[in-house]
Amino acid sequence: MEATYAVLSRLKLLTPIESEEEGEAAALCARALEDLSRKLADPCDKSHNSLLWAAAGRAFYNLTLKRIMQDPDTGFKAGDLSVTKQPDKLLDLAAKTRDQLLAEAADLLQDDKFLFRSV
């Protein structure tokens, strides 16, 4: 539970979180940390800083995706002022952040996507 709050505090550094979505964000952090913990080469690294950041990156991506799906409005206009959100760019930024943080934790994780059969 302590590690989940450590991930949540890192997630709050990546994106502002409203008080009503904090419970959902904590659940995303717990799920991301649990998924990455299963891939650890050494279970003792569960509280390693780069793993906590990688889980925060994954939770950031999932939270951004959820926000985009819940609020499909991409803009509004008030007089001469016009504001437009670009969901594809927000998701792209979240994906890049997630991938960068996962790459920084790669030395802690096992690579289970590689299969070598023979030469």
HUHUVEN-V951475 format. One record per helix or strand. SS is the DSSP state (H for helix, E for strand). FROM is the first residue (numbers start at 1). LEN is the number of residues. If there is no record, write none. Layout:
ss: (SS SS)
from: (FROM FROM)
len: (LEN LEN)
//
This chain:
ss: (H H E H H E E H H E)
from: (2 19 40 43 49 75 81 87 106 109)
len: (13 20 1 5 22 4 4 18 3 1)
//
